[in-house]
Amino acid sequence: MNWPLHGSNPKYLYESLDVLKPGHVLDFSVNLNPFGPPPAIKEHWGSWLDHIVDYPDPKGERLVELIAAKERLSNDAVLLGNGGAELFTLLGQLLAKQKIIIVQPTFTEYEKICRANGCIVSFFQLSEESGWTQDTDLLLEQIKEADALFLCHPNNPTGTAYPQSVLLEILAACQEHDCFFIVDEAFEDFLEERRTLAFCVKEYSRLIVVRSLTKMYAIAGLRLGFLLASPEVVARLRSFQPYWAVNSLALLAGECCLQEEGYARKTRRWVAKERLRIHEALRSMGYILSASQVNFYLLKDPLLADQLPLLTFLLAKGIVPRHTMNYPGLDGRWLRFGVRQAKENDVLLEALGKWKQH
Ligand SMILES: Cc1ncc(COP(=O)(O)O)c(C=O)c1O
């Protein structure tokens, strides 16, 4: 089977399973802000047209300044990217041929870029039994032999997060053993209790924090992310990057989004409440869920070893989950769903209720 590598673009999932795609689908395989981009983006969009004629600012200076001020870092500790995805590609080049640990199941791009750059990859496998947040003693041992550690936090696809104290313990071990600690915080701004490590970047030269603006601000089609690290690391990564990596519209949208903290705060609160509502309903139907703290979650029907029949049932109804066939340790035994707007989540609840009765 030729499974799509990521969520979104549902037509590829329909094609690989040979299920007829209904005219209207609800895509739960994406994990973006369910309310879309902040209204300010729409308001300014027309006036941004003039900017597509010229080349973008190669340094993205205004946006970099905004980020640096927000994170209390110097401008040279910030690197913009064409989405977090591009920044991972640059990191792969930085880490070429080195020894890498990836905490998994997780976002599959880390492994892909490491393999493409000849890295020696090993894994710290999170277990379902521990709720994907097990003790990290063994990981701390592994760090001693590694050049870099990738941790997605909060983790995609489980939605789970470690307490801040655990993150700081891992960070200290990485610094001590000269191992880069690459923390992907693409979904950190969906955590009600924030847990970014950005404030440690100044003190810890081995820390690299990667952020995405495409999730909270629903601008995935525009592509925008940034990375926080020591000025030396930023300079090395920049040397691998195309000169105009981030386009003018993404730069303008980024400036606009970062001034919409209220929008992010409201979304964060709403998603947390809505996730609780959905989870209560699903648990009462007999489904098992990951203890997600963000805007997506894993679900399984415990009566099925492999969730393929449920996946096919939902696709036929125009409801698109994210399959988990390419997450080692999940292997199709779970499905991932994004938290969408309430009415859309109700459609999902109804379909999952029907599945239980069929
Ligand atoms: C965990 C995680 N990190 C990073 C990314 C990349 O985000 P983007 O390139 O849209 O900024 C994704 C995209 O799905 C993701 O799930």
The ligand as an SDF file (V2000), in Angstrom:
LIG
                    3D

 16 16  0  0  0  0  0  0  0  0999 V2000
    5.4740   18.3110   14.4630 C   0  0  0  0  0  0  0  0  0  0  0  0
    5.6070   19.1270   13.2510 C   0  0  0  0  0  0  0  0  0  0  0  0
    6.6550   19.9210   13.1150 N   0  0  0  0  0  0  0  0  0  0  0  0
    6.8230   20.6870   12.0260 C   0  0  0  0  0  0  0  0  0  0  0  0
    5.9200   20.6400   11.0030 C   0  0  0  0  0  0  0  0  0  0  0  0
    6.1700   21.4810    9.7920 C   0  0  0  0  0  0  0  0  0  0  0  0
    5.3960   22.5970    9.8540 O   0  0  0  0  0  0  0  0  0  0  0  0
    5.5180   23.7380    8.7660 P   0  0  0  0  0  0  0  0  0  0  0  0
    6.5570   23.3280    7.7910 O   0  0  0  0  0  0  0  0  0  0  0  0
    4.1830   23.8680    8.1610 O   0  0  0  0  0  0  0  0  0  0  0  0
    5.9440   24.9480    9.5540 O   0  0  0  0  0  0  0  0  0  0  0  0
    4.8040   19.8250   11.0840 C   0  0  0  0  0  0  0  0  0  0  0  0
    3.8280   19.7570    9.9890 C   0  0  0  0  0  0  0  0  0  0  0  0
    2.9050   18.9860    9.9910 O   0  0  0  0  0  0  0  0  0  0  0  0
    4.6420   19.0390   12.2460 C   0  0  0  0  0  0  0  0  0  0  0  0
    3.6020   18.2330   12.3940 O   0  0  0  0  0  0  0  0  0  0  0  0
  1  2  1  0
  2  3  1  0
  2 15  2  0
  3  4  2  0
  4  5  1  0
  5  6  1  0
  5 12  2  0
  6  7  1  0
  7  8  1  0
  8  9  2  0
  8 10  1  0
  8 11  1  0
 12 13  1  0
 12 15  1  0
 13 14  2  0
 15 16  1  0
M  END
$$$$
